[in-house]
């Protein structure tokens, strides 16, 4: 009969992993408290359903948005990321198999404007989908400044590094995968990333 792991230890393990440790290193760090292997930690990541810690009252002056390719098993998907420029908090993420004006418009509307109001949008100008989406949503659009380009690129690279590490250990083997496990991991990452920022602001 398996012994249920107390929630506080699961949460601690998720914090350790999100901070940059591998699954095995997280298991080793947890060992003095409770003995769980790296597979258990992977299962916790899969099943964890984080709640958004940011509220609608969060004041956001601008959406800095970019997208990049992620490799999941032998397939590639698009990762859409939006951050704000002051605290570098991740405001929204989405994955899609295609990249188009419609997906950009849905991402901006559903993940950003609905929660934070209508703000200006900053992108790298790499495609016509952002200006078209902003025009449809009646939002101001401009190209990244050097500062905006730097912080969104660092955020995306950090996400890609952690996602790659996760998929290297446990690559997707599901036939006709709907990418739920990818979104589980990304939601966990965003939750932990934002939580650490918010907690550092309180101290």
LOTI-919699 format. One record per residue: residue number from 1; x, y, z of N, C-alpha, C, CB in turn. Coordinates in pm, 1 decimal. Glycine has a CB too. Layout:
<rs>
  resi       npx       npy       npz      capx      capy      capz       cpx       cpy       cpz      cbpx      cbpy      cbpz
   NUM         X         Y         Z         X         Y         Z         X         Y         Z         X         Y         Z
...
</rs>
This chain:
<rs>
  resi       npx       npy       npz      capx      capy      capz       cpx       cpy       cpz      cbpx      cbpy      cbpz
     1      83.6    -118.8       0.0       0.0       0.0       0.0      88.3     125.5       0.0     -95.2      -0.4     122.3
     2      64.3     216.0     -96.7     146.1     336.1    -108.0     107.9     437.5      -1.1     131.8     398.0    -247.3
     3     207.6     514.6      42.8     185.0     617.9     142.9     168.4     751.4      72.2     301.6     623.4     245.5
     4      60.1     819.4     100.9      32.4     946.3      36.1     132.6    1052.1      81.9    -111.5     991.6      65.6
     5     188.0    1126.3     -14.3     284.8    1230.4      18.0     212.7    1357.0      63.5     375.0    1260.4    -103.4
     6     251.1    1411.6     178.1     189.1    1537.0     223.6     205.1    1647.6     119.0     251.0    1582.0     357.7
     7     102.7    1730.1     105.8     100.5    1834.8       4.0     218.6    1931.1      17.0     -29.6    1912.1      12.5
     8     261.7    1959.3     138.5     371.0    2055.3     157.2     500.9    2004.9      96.2     391.5    2084.1     305.6
     9     522.8    1872.6      97.2     644.1    1817.6      39.0     636.8    1818.3    -114.4     667.5    1675.1      90.6
    10     517.8    1794.0    -165.8     498.3    1802.2    -310.7     526.4    1943.8    -358.3     354.6    1759.5    -349.9
    11     471.6    2039.7    -286.3     489.8    2179.7    -324.1     637.1    2218.1    -317.3     406.4    2271.6    -233.2
    12     707.8    2172.4    -215.6     850.3    2201.2    -201.1     928.7    2142.3    -318.7     903.7    2145.2     -67.2
    13     895.1    2020.1    -357.8     962.4    1956.1    -471.0     937.8    2033.1    -600.1     914.9    1811.2    -486.4
    14     815.3    2079.9    -618.8     783.5    2157.5    -739.1     861.1    2288.0    -741.6     633.2    2185.9    -746.8
    15     877.7    2350.0    -625.6     957.7    2472.1    -617.6    1103.7    2445.1    -653.7     948.7    2532.4    -477.1
    16    1157.9    2335.5    -602.1    1296.6    2300.6    -631.5    1316.7    2276.9    -780.9    1338.2    2176.2    -552.2
    17    1225.6    2201.4    -839.9    1239.8    2171.3    -982.3    1225.9    2297.2   -1067.1    1136.1    2067.4   -1025.3
    18    1128.8    2381.0   -1032.9    1106.1    2503.3   -1110.1    1221.3    2601.1   -1097.8     978.1    2570.2   -1065.6
    19    1297.7    2590.9    -989.4    1410.5    2682.3    -969.6    1532.2    2643.0   -1053.1    1448.7    2686.6    -822.5
    20    1527.9    2526.1   -1118.1    1636.4    2488.5   -1208.4    1697.2    2352.0   -1186.2    1741.8    2587.0   -1198.6
    21    1659.6    2281.8   -1080.3    1715.8    2148.5   -1055.8    1654.6    2046.3   -1150.5    1692.6    2105.7    -909.8
    22    1730.2    1941.4   -1180.4    1675.7    1830.9   -1259.1    1582.0    1749.2   -1171.0    1789.5    1741.4   -1317.2
    23    1509.8    1657.5   -1232.2    1419.8    1571.0   -1156.0    1498.6    1486.6   -1054.9    1339.6    1479.6   -1251.4
    24    1611.6    1433.2   -1096.8    1692.1    1350.3   -1005.8    1753.2    1434.0    -893.0    1803.8    1278.4   -1083.9
    25    1800.8    1554.4    -925.0    1855.2    1642.3    -822.0    1746.7    1684.3    -723.1    1919.4    1765.9    -885.8
    26    1627.2    1706.8    -773.9    1515.3    1740.5    -685.1    1485.4    1625.5    -590.6    1389.8    1775.8    -766.6
    27    1487.1    1502.8    -643.7    1464.2    1385.0    -561.3    1570.5    1373.4    -452.6    1462.9    1258.8    -647.9
    28    1697.1    1399.9    -488.7    1806.3    1393.0    -391.4    1791.7    1499.1    -282.4    1940.9    1409.4    -462.1
    29    1751.9    1620.7    -323.1    1734.0    1728.8    -225.7    1618.6    1698.6    -130.8    1709.5    1862.3    -297.4
    30    1519.6    1627.0    -179.2    1402.6    1593.4     -98.3    1428.9    1475.8      -4.2    1284.9    1561.4    -188.6
    31    1531.7    1397.4     -35.0    1556.4    1271.3      34.9    1566.1    1283.9     187.0    1682.2    1210.8     -16.6
    32    1635.0    1387.2     244.0    1642.1    1396.1     390.9    1505.7    1415.6     457.5    1733.1    1510.0     430.5
    33    1408.6    1464.1     381.0    1275.2    1489.5     436.2    1182.8    1370.3     411.7    1214.7    1617.0     374.5
    34    1180.0    1328.3     286.5    1093.4    1215.8     249.4    1152.1    1148.6     125.0     945.5    1263.7     223.3
    35    1148.5    1016.5     119.9    1209.9     943.1      10.3    1111.5     927.0    -105.3    1258.7     805.9      58.4
    36    1137.8     996.3    -213.5    1058.2     985.3    -336.3    1153.8     992.2    -455.0     948.7    1098.8    -344.7
    37    1130.8     908.5    -556.3    1220.4     908.4    -671.4    1178.6    1012.7    -775.2    1223.9     769.5    -735.2
    38    1258.8    1025.8    -880.2    1233.6    1128.9    -981.2    1104.8    1102.8   -1060.1    1351.6    1137.3   -1077.1
    39    1063.3     976.3   -1068.0     937.7     945.2   -1137.3     818.4    1001.5   -1059.7     922.1     792.1   -1155.8
    40     824.5     993.1    -926.8     717.9    1049.8    -844.4     706.3    1200.2    -867.2     743.3    1020.4    -695.6
    41     820.0    1267.2    -875.8     819.0    1411.4    -897.2     761.4    1444.8   -1034.1     960.5    1468.8    -883.6
    42     798.2    1365.4   -1134.7     740.1    1383.6   -1268.3     588.6    1368.3   -1263.3     800.5    1282.7   -1368.1
    43     539.8    1270.3   -1189.8     394.7    1250.2   -1177.5     327.7    1367.7   -1106.9     365.1    1120.3   -1101.5
    44     394.4    1425.6   -1008.2     337.4    1542.8    -939.8     322.9    1659.7   -1037.5     426.1    1584.5    -819.3
    45     423.5    1677.3   -1120.9     417.3    1785.4   -1220.3     300.9    1762.0   -1315.3     550.1    1795.4   -1299.5
    46     281.6    1636.4   -1355.4     174.3    1604.1   -1448.2      35.7    1632.2   -1390.4     183.8    1459.5   -1488.4
    47      21.0    1607.2   -1261.3    -112.5    1615.4   -1200.9    -140.1    1748.5   -1132.1    -129.7    1504.3   -1101.5
    48     -38.2    1830.4   -1112.6     -58.1    1955.3   -1038.8    -138.3    2054.7   -1121.4      77.0    2016.6    -999.0
    49    -236.1    2116.8   -1059.8    -321.9    2214.2   -1126.5    -309.0    2349.1   -1056.3    -469.8    2166.4   -1127.5
    50    -208.0    2427.0   -1093.6    -187.1    2554.2   -1024.5    -296.6    2654.8   -1054.2     -53.5    2612.6   -1062.5
    51    -326.1    2737.8    -956.6    -420.9    2847.1    -974.2    -343.0    2973.0   -1009.3    -507.4    2868.5    -846.1
    52    -405.6    3061.8   -1082.7    -340.6    3187.9   -1114.0    -328.0    3270.8    -986.3    -419.5    3265.3   -1222.9
    53    -207.7    3322.8    -962.2    -188.6    3402.7    -841.7    -203.0    3551.5    -871.0     -51.9    3374.4    -780.6
    54    -211.9    3587.5    -998.2    -229.8    3727.1   -1032.8    -377.7    3758.9   -1044.1    -157.3    3760.6   -1163.3
    55    -417.2    3869.5    -990.1    -557.5    3908.2    -991.4    -582.5    4011.5   -1100.8    -599.8    3963.6    -854.1
    56    -709.4    4033.0   -1131.4    -744.3    4129.3   -1235.3    -702.6    4271.5   -1197.8    -893.8    4124.7   -1262.3
    57    -686.1    4298.4   -1069.3    -647.7    4432.5   -1026.3    -500.9    4462.6   -1056.3    -674.3    4448.8    -877.7
    58    -423.5    4360.9   -1097.7    -284.7    4383.6   -1135.1    -279.1    4486.4   -1246.9    -216.5    4251.8   -1178.3
    59    -204.6    4594.8   -1224.6    -195.4    4701.4   -1323.0     -90.4    4666.9   -1426.3    -163.1    4835.2   -1255.9
    60    -130.2    4659.0   -1550.3     -40.8    4625.9   -1660.4     -47.4    4737.8   -1763.2     -78.1    4488.8   -1724.3
    61      67.7    4790.0   -1799.1      73.0    4902.9   -1891.9      93.9    4858.5   -2036.8     184.0    4998.0   -1851.1
    62     145.1    4736.4   -2055.1     182.0    4693.0   -2189.8     194.9    4541.6   -2193.9     313.7    4759.5   -2234.7
    63     163.2    4482.3   -2308.5     183.4    4340.0   -2332.0     305.3    4323.1   -2423.8      55.2    4274.2   -2394.6
    64     409.0    4255.8   -2375.3     524.4    4223.9   -2458.4     510.6    4077.9   -2499.7     660.5    4250.1   -2382.4
    65     498.9    4054.5   -2629.2     461.4    3921.7   -2679.1     564.2    3870.1   -2779.4     322.0    3925.9   -2743.9
    66     586.2    3739.8   -2775.0     667.8    3672.8   -2876.5     625.6    3527.3   -2882.1     820.7    3685.7   -2845.4
    67     668.5    3460.2   -2987.2     637.7    3318.2   -3000.7     763.1    3245.4   -3047.4     519.5    3295.3   -3100.0
    68     768.9    3114.8   -3015.3     885.2    3035.3   -3052.5     842.2    2890.6   -3070.8     997.4    3046.5   -2945.7
    69     925.8    2813.8   -3137.8     897.7    2672.6   -3158.6     949.4    2589.3   -3042.6     959.5    2624.6   -3289.4
    70     868.1    2492.2   -2999.2     908.1    2393.6   -2900.1     900.0    2255.4   -2962.8     819.4    2402.3   -2773.1
    71     997.0    2171.0   -2932.6     991.9    2033.7   -2980.8     932.2    1944.7   -2874.1    1131.5    1983.9   -3020.7
    72     825.4    1875.0   -2907.1     760.2    1779.9   -2817.2     765.9    1644.3   -2885.8     611.0    1822.2   -2783.8
    73     846.7    1554.7   -2830.3     875.1    1427.4   -2894.4     935.2    1457.0   -3032.0     745.6    1338.8   -2905.9
    74     872.8    1411.5   -3139.4     924.3    1436.8   -3274.1     847.7    1545.2   -3346.4     920.5    1310.7   -3355.4
    75     761.7    1615.4   -3274.6     679.3    1719.5   -3335.2     719.9    1857.2   -3282.0     529.7    1692.9   -3307.7
    76     683.1    1960.8   -3356.7     706.7    2098.2   -3314.1     574.6    2169.9   -3293.2     792.5    2173.2   -3416.8
    77     567.6    2249.1   -3186.6     449.0    2330.4   -3158.7     495.2    2472.8   -3131.6     367.0    2273.4   -3037.3
    78     403.2    2566.7   -3147.2     432.6    2707.4   -3121.2     397.3    2741.7   -2977.0     355.5    2798.8   -3219.2
    79     490.0    2806.8   -2911.0     466.4    2857.6   -2775.9     452.4    3009.0   -2783.7     582.2    2816.8   -2678.3
    80     338.8    3061.4   -2736.0     312.1    3204.6   -2732.0     328.4    3251.7   -2587.3     168.5    3237.6   -2787.1
    81     404.0    3357.4   -2567.4     432.4    3407.8   -2432.7     410.5    3558.6   -2428.9     577.6    3372.7   -2389.5
    82     347.6    3605.5   -2320.6     330.1    3749.5   -2298.7     377.4    3784.3   -2158.6     181.5    3792.3   -2318.8
    83     456.2    3890.1   -2146.3     502.6    3937.1   -2016.8     474.5    4086.6   -2005.1     653.9    3907.4   -1997.7
    84     489.9    4139.8   -1884.6     480.8    4284.5   -1866.6     620.4    4338.0   -1833.1     377.5    4321.4   -1753.8
    85     651.1    4463.4   -1865.9     789.1    4511.8   -1863.0     844.6    4550.0   -1726.7     799.6    4627.3   -1950.3
    86     760.4    4570.8   -1626.4     809.4    4620.8   -1499.1     867.2    4508.8   -1412.6     697.8    4691.7   -1424.8
    87     783.5    4410.6   -1377.9     825.8    4301.3   -1290.5     863.3    4175.0   -1367.4     716.3    4269.4   -1192.0
    88     846.0    4177.6   -1500.5     874.4    4062.1   -1587.5     785.5    3942.7   -1554.0    1021.7    4021.6   -1575.4
    89     666.4    3969.5   -1504.6     570.8    3862.7   -1475.8     513.1    3808.6   -1606.3     457.4    3913.7   -1383.3
    90     496.7    3677.2   -1613.4     436.2    3615.2   -1730.6     284.6    3630.9   -1720.2     476.8    3464.4   -1742.5
    91     226.8    3699.9   -1816.2      83.0    3728.9   -1814.1      -0.2    3619.9   -1879.7      56.2    3860.3   -1882.9
    92      57.2    3551.5   -1975.4     -19.9    3448.0   -2044.5      69.5    3361.7   -2131.2    -129.7    3510.9   -2129.6
    93      28.7    3237.5   -2151.1      96.8    3145.4   -2241.4      -7.4    3066.6   -2319.0     191.7    3049.9   -2163.6
    94      31.2    3017.9   -2434.2     -55.6    2931.6   -2513.5      31.9    2850.6   -2607.3    -162.1    3014.3   -2592.8
    95     -11.3    2728.6   -2642.0      58.9    2649.6   -2742.0     -37.4    2619.5   -2855.8     116.1    2518.4   -2680.6
    96      17.4    2608.4   -2975.6     -64.7    2580.0   -3093.6      21.2    2506.6   -3195.5    -124.1    2711.4   -3154.8
    97     -43.4    2434.0   -3282.2      30.6    2362.1   -3386.6      55.3    2451.4   -3507.0     -45.4    2236.1   -3429.6
    98     -16.5    2563.1   -3516.1       0.0    2656.7   -3626.6      23.7    2797.2   -3572.5    -123.6    2654.3   -3719.1
    99      64.6    2885.4   -3660.3      86.7    3025.5   -3626.0      10.7    3110.6   -3727.0     239.8    3061.3   -3624.8
   100     -85.0    3189.7   -3678.7    -169.3    3267.5   -3769.1    -225.6    3389.7   -3697.6    -283.6    3180.7   -3824.6
   101    -288.7    3477.3   -3773.7    -351.9    3595.7   -3716.7    -463.4    3556.0   -3621.3    -406.6    3686.3   -3827.6
   102    -539.4    3453.0   -3655.0    -650.4    3410.0   -3570.4    -600.4    3362.4   -3434.7    -729.9    3299.0   -3638.9
   103    -493.8    3284.0   -3433.7    -438.6    3234.8   -3306.5    -381.5    3350.7   -3226.3    -329.3    3127.7   -3331.3
   104    -311.9    3443.5   -3292.1    -258.8    3561.8   -3223.0    -371.9    3644.0   -3162.4    -176.1    3648.8   -3319.9
   105    -478.5    3661.2   -3237.0    -593.5    3738.8   -3188.4    -659.2    3672.5   -3069.2    -696.0    3757.6   -3299.5
   106    -675.1    3540.3   -3073.9    -736.5    3466.9   -2962.5    -647.6    3471.9   -2839.0    -763.5    3320.6   -3002.2
   107    -517.8    3459.9   -2859.4    -423.7    3465.9   -2747.6    -430.1    3602.1   -2678.4    -280.5    3437.7   -2796.4
   108    -423.3    3708.6   -2756.3    -426.1    3843.5   -2699.0    -558.9    3870.2   -2629.4    -401.7    3948.9   -2808.2
   109    -666.6    3830.3   -2692.1    -799.4    3856.6   -2633.6    -825.9    3769.7   -2511.3    -908.8    3832.9   -2737.7
   110    -809.8    3637.3   -2525.2    -849.0    3544.4   -2418.5    -754.2    3548.2   -2299.0    -855.4    3403.4   -2473.0
   111    -624.1    3552.5   -2325.0    -526.3    3542.8   -2216.6    -488.7    3678.1   -2157.1    -402.3    3474.4   -2266.4
   112    -503.5    3786.6   -2234.4    -450.8    3915.5   -2190.2    -558.3    4021.7   -2170.5    -350.1    3965.0   -2289.2
   113    -623.5    4062.9   -2278.1    -718.3    4174.5   -2269.2    -835.0    4144.7   -2176.8    -770.7    4208.9   -2406.4
   114    -883.7    4022.0   -2177.3    -996.8    3985.7   -2092.6    -963.3    4001.6   -1945.0   -1040.0    3842.7   -2120.9
   115    -838.8    3974.5   -1907.9    -796.6    3982.4   -1767.8    -740.4    4118.8   -1731.1    -693.4    3876.3   -1738.9
   116    -657.5    4176.2   -1818.2    -582.1    4296.5   -1781.9    -627.7    4423.3   -1853.4    -437.8    4274.6   -1810.3
   117    -731.5    4412.6   -1934.2    -779.1    4529.3   -2006.2    -706.1    4548.1   -2138.4    -763.6    4652.8   -1920.8
   118    -748.4    4645.9   -2213.2    -690.0    4672.8   -2344.3    -565.6    4759.0   -2329.1    -792.4    4741.7   -2436.8
   119    -449.8    4697.5   -2356.5    -322.2    4766.9   -2346.2    -249.4    4760.0   -2479.7    -235.5    4706.5   -2233.5
   120    -146.4    4841.1   -2494.9     -66.9    4837.1   -2617.5      10.1    4705.4   -2624.4      30.7    4957.9   -2624.3
   121      41.8    4664.0   -2746.0     108.8    4536.1   -2769.7     243.6    4561.3   -2835.5      21.3    4442.7   -2857.9
   122     348.7    4500.7   -2780.0     483.3    4511.7   -2835.1     526.7    4376.5   -2890.0     583.2    4561.8   -2727.9
   123     569.6    4372.1   -3015.8     616.0    4248.2   -3078.0     743.0    4277.4   -3158.1     505.3    4186.3   -3169.6
   124     802.4    4169.7   -3213.2     927.1    4187.3   -3288.4     905.2    4218.9   -3434.7    1011.0    4064.3   -3277.1
   125     779.8    4222.1   -3477.8     751.6    4254.7   -3617.3     786.4    4144.0   -3714.0     825.2    4377.2   -3655.8
   126     803.7    4022.0   -3660.8     844.0    3910.6   -3746.3     734.8    3858.6   -3838.9     891.7    3799.2   -3661.7
   127     611.2    3895.2   -3815.0     502.6    3847.7   -3900.1     386.8    3945.4   -3900.9     454.7    3710.9   -3854.1
   128     300.3    3929.4   -3998.9     187.2    4022.0   -4013.2      73.5    3989.7   -3917.8     135.7    4019.7   -4155.6
   129      80.4    3873.6   -3850.7     -33.7    3832.0   -3768.3     -57.9    3924.5   -3649.3     -12.1    3690.8   -3718.5
   130      47.6    3979.4   -3589.4      28.3    4067.4   -3473.4     -37.2    4200.2   -3511.0     161.8    4094.1   -3405.9
   131      14.8    4273.9   -3611.0     -53.7    4397.5   -3649.6    -199.0    4374.4   -3691.2      21.2    4464.1   -3762.8
   132    -224.8    4264.7   -3760.9    -361.2    4234.2   -3803.8    -450.4    4204.7   -3683.8    -361.7    4115.3   -3900.7
   133    -398.3    4125.9   -3590.0    -475.1    4091.6   -3470.7    -505.2    4216.4   -3387.8    -399.2    3988.5   -3385.8
   134    -404.5    4303.2   -3370.7    -423.1    4425.1   -3292.4    -522.8    4519.3   -3360.3    -288.5    4496.5   -3271.7
   135    -517.8    4526.3   -3491.5    -613.2    4609.1   -3565.0    -755.1    4558.6   -3544.3    -579.0    4611.1   -3714.5
   136    -771.9    4427.9   -3548.1    -904.4    4368.5   -3528.0    -954.9    4394.3   -3386.1    -900.2    4217.1   -3555.9
   137    -863.0    4388.4   -3286.7    -900.2    4407.8   -3146.0    -897.3    4554.8   -3103.5    -807.1    4327.8   -3057.0
   138    -859.9    4642.7   -3198.1    -851.8    4787.5   -3170.4    -749.7    4818.0   -3060.0    -990.7    4842.0   -3129.5
   139    -631.6    4756.7   -3072.8    -522.0    4778.7   -2978.3    -404.5    4844.1   -3050.6    -478.1    4645.0   -2912.2
   140    -332.9    4928.0   -2978.8    -212.5    4988.8   -3034.8    -102.4    4884.3   -3045.4    -165.8    5108.3   -2948.7
   141     -29.3    4885.8   -3155.7      79.7    4790.8   -3177.5     207.5    4865.5   -3210.4      44.8    4691.8   -3290.4
   142     320.2    4822.4   -3151.5     449.7    4879.7   -3188.1     556.4    4771.2   -3178.2     485.4    5001.1   -3096.7
   143     672.0    4796.8   -3236.2     782.1    4700.0   -3235.4     858.8    4708.3   -3104.2     877.2    4724.4   -3354.6
   144     921.5    4596.1   -3067.2    1000.6    4590.8   -2945.3    1108.4    4699.3   -2943.4    1064.5    4453.5   -2930.4
   145    1127.9    4758.9   -2827.0    1249.1    4836.7   -2803.3    1360.5    4737.1   -2770.6    1229.1    4942.6   -2686.6
   146    1483.7    4786.4   -2759.8    1595.3    4697.5   -2723.5    1570.4    4632.7   -2587.8    1728.8    4775.6   -2721.2
   147    1517.6    4709.6   -2493.5    1488.0    4657.4   -2359.6    1380.3    4549.1   -2365.4    1443.1    4771.2   -2266.3
   148    1271.4    4576.3   -2436.4    1161.4    4480.0   -2446.2    1206.5    4351.8   -2514.9    1043.4    4541.1   -2522.1
   149    1284.6    4366.4   -2618.7    1335.3    4249.0   -2691.6    1421.3    4162.3   -2600.3    1416.8    4292.6   -2815.7
   150    1504.0    4227.0   -2517.1    1592.0    4152.6   -2428.3    1517.1    4072.6   -2323.4    1686.5    4246.1   -2361.0
   151    1417.3    4132.5   -2258.3    1349.5    4061.6   -2149.4    1257.8    3950.9   -2201.5    1268.9    4159.8   -2065.3
   152    1193.8    3968.9   -2316.6    1106.7    3862.4   -2367.9    1192.1    3746.6   -2419.5    1013.6    3916.3   -2480.9
   153    1307.6    3775.8   -2480.0    1394.3    3667.7   -2528.5    1453.1    3587.4   -2412.6    1507.4    3724.9   -2615.1
   154    1490.6    3654.9   -2304.9    1543.8    3582.2   -2188.4    1437.0    3495.3   -2124.4    1599.7    3680.3   -2084.6
   155    1314.7    3545.9   -2117.2    1204.6    3468.7   -2058.5    1175.8    3344.5   -2140.8    1078.1    3554.8   -2047.5
   156    1167.3    3360.9   -2270.8    1137.6    3247.8   -2358.2    1250.3    3145.0   -2354.7    1114.5    3295.9   -2501.8
   157    1374.3    3190.3   -2353.1    1485.1    3095.0   -2348.8    1484.0    3016.1   -2218.7    1618.9    3167.5   -2365.1
   158    1450.4    3082.1   -2109.2    1442.4    3013.3   -1980.1    1333.9    2905.5   -1983.6    1413.9    3114.3   -1866.4
   159    1218.6    2938.5   -2039.6    1110.6    2839.8   -2051.0    1155.0    2722.9   -2138.8     982.6    2905.2   -2109.2
   160    1217.9    2752.5   -2250.5    1261.4    2646.8   -2342.1    1365.4    2556.0   -2276.7    1318.6    2708.0   -2470.7
   161    1457.7    2614.5   -2201.2    1560.0    2533.5   -2134.7    1496.6    2435.2   -2036.4    1660.8    2623.7   -2061.5
   162    1400.0    2481.2   -1957.3    1337.2    2395.5   -1857.9    1246.2    2292.4   -1925.3    1257.3    2479.9   -1757.3
   163    1177.1    2331.0   -2031.3    1089.0    2238.4   -2101.8    1170.4    2128.8   -2169.6    1003.4    2313.3   -2205.5
   164    1282.4    2166.7   -2229.0    1367.7    2068.5   -2294.8    1419.8    1967.5   -2194.2    1484.4    2137.2   -2366.2
   165    1460.1    2014.8   -2076.9    1508.7    1924.9   -1972.5    1401.0    1826.6   -1931.4    1556.3    2004.1   -1851.2
   166    1277.7    1875.2   -1918.4    1166.5    1789.4   -1879.0    1138.9    1683.3   -1986.0    1040.5    1873.6   -1853.7
   167    1134.2    1725.1   -2112.0    1100.8    1632.0   -2219.7    1213.5    1533.6   -2246.1    1068.2    1708.2   -2347.0
   168    1339.1    1571.1   -2214.3    1450.3    1477.7   -2230.9    1435.8    1357.1   -2138.8    1583.2    1548.2   -2204.1
   169    1384.1    1381.6   -2017.2    1364.4    1272.5   -1922.3    1241.5    1189.1   -1957.0    1351.4    1327.7   -1781.2
   170    1134.6    1256.7   -1990.7    1007.5    1187.6   -2014.6     944.2    1237.3   -2143.8     910.6    1208.3   -1895.9
   171     997.2    1197.3   -2260.0     939.9    1243.0   -2386.7     798.8    1189.0   -2407.8    1029.2    1200.9   -2503.0
   172     721.5    1265.3   -2479.9     583.3    1224.5   -2505.5     580.0    1101.6   -2595.9     503.3    1340.1   -2569.3
   173     500.3    1001.9   -2555.1     487.0     880.5   -2635.4     340.3     853.0   -2670.5     546.9     760.4   -2560.3
   174     254.5     949.5   -2643.9     112.8     929.3   -2669.4      81.4     942.8   -2818.7      29.6    1029.3   -2588.4
   175      -0.4     852.6   -2867.9     -45.9     864.1   -3006.3    -150.0     974.9   -3014.9    -104.3     729.1   -3057.8
   176    -135.0    1060.3   -3114.5    -229.1    1171.0   -3133.9    -239.3    1256.5   -3006.8    -368.7    1116.7   -3173.2
   177    -124.6    1290.7   -2951.1    -118.1    1366.4   -2825.4    -186.7    1501.9   -2838.4      27.8    1385.8   -2782.4
   178    -264.8    1538.0   -2737.6    -334.9    1667.1   -2734.9    -257.3    1772.3   -2656.0    -474.5    1649.9   -2674.7
   179    -136.0    1737.8   -2613.5     -44.0    1831.3   -2548.1     -88.7    1874.7   -2408.8     -27.0    1952.7   -2633.9
   180    -176.3    1797.4   -2343.5    -218.7    1833.5   -2207.8    -100.6    1833.9   -2111.8    -326.5    1736.6   -2157.7
   181      -9.4    1735.5   -2127.0     104.2    1727.8   -2036.0     197.3    1847.8   -2054.6     181.2    1596.9   -2057.9
   182     205.5    1900.2   -2176.1     288.5    2017.9   -2201.1     229.5    2140.1   -2131.4     302.0    2043.7   -2352.5
   183      97.5    2156.5   -2142.6      32.4    2269.6   -2077.1      38.0    2256.0   -1925.6    -112.7    2281.6   -2123.3
   184      29.5    2133.4   -1873.2      44.1    2113.2   -1728.9     179.1    2166.0   -1681.5      29.4    1963.6   -1692.8
   185     284.3    2128.4   -1754.7     417.7    2173.2   -1716.6     430.7    2325.2   -1729.6     523.7    2103.4   -1802.8
   186     382.3    2382.0   -1840.5     393.9    2525.9   -1861.5     315.3    2604.8   -1757.2     345.9    2562.4   -2001.0
   187     196.3    2557.5   -1723.0     116.8    2625.1   -1619.8     187.8    2621.1   -1484.9     -22.4    2560.5   -1608.1
   188     249.0    2507.2   -1454.7     325.6    2497.1   -1330.3     443.4    2593.5   -1332.5     375.3    2352.9   -1308.3
   189     515.1    2597.1   -1444.1     630.4    2686.3   -1454.5     589.6    2831.9   -1434.6     698.9    2669.1   -1590.2
   190     482.5    2873.6   -1502.0     436.6    3012.3   -1491.2     394.3    3044.1   -1348.3     319.8    3038.4   -1587.9
   191     323.8    2950.5   -1285.3     279.4    2970.7   -1147.5     399.1    2993.3   -1055.0     196.8    2850.0   -1099.3
   192     498.6    2904.7   -1063.2     615.1    2915.6    -975.7     697.2    3039.9   -1008.1     702.2    2790.7    -987.7
   193     715.3    3067.5   -1135.0     791.0    3185.2   -1179.0     728.2    3313.2   -1123.8     797.2    3191.1   -1333.4
   194     597.8    3328.9   -1141.9     529.8    3448.9   -1094.8     524.8    3455.5    -942.9     389.5    3454.8   -1151.1
   195     507.1    3340.4    -880.9     499.2    3338.7    -734.2     629.8    3386.4    -671.4     465.7    3197.4    -684.0
   196     741.9    3343.1    -726.5     871.0    3385.4    -672.8     890.6    3536.4    -690.6     985.4    3308.2    -741.3
   197     844.8    3589.6    -803.2     854.8    3734.0    -825.7     768.4    3810.8    -727.2     814.2    3769.0    -968.9
   198     643.8    3765.8    -711.2     551.0    3833.7    -619.6     602.9    3828.4    -476.3     410.8    3769.9    -627.3
   199     653.8    3712.7    -435.0     705.7    3699.0    -298.4     829.0    3786.7    -276.2     740.0    3552.3    -269.1
   200     913.1    3801.2    -377.2    1032.0    3886.1    -363.4     993.6    4032.9    -352.8    1126.9    3865.3    -482.0
   201     882.0    4071.9    -412.4     835.8    4209.7    -405.3     781.5    4242.7    -268.6     730.5    4235.5    -509.8
   202     727.2    4141.1    -198.0     668.0    4161.7     -65.3     776.5    4177.6      40.1     575.4    4044.5     -28.2
   203     890.4    4107.9      23.0     997.4    4108.2     122.7    1061.2    4247.0     135.3    1104.3    4004.2      86.1
</rs>
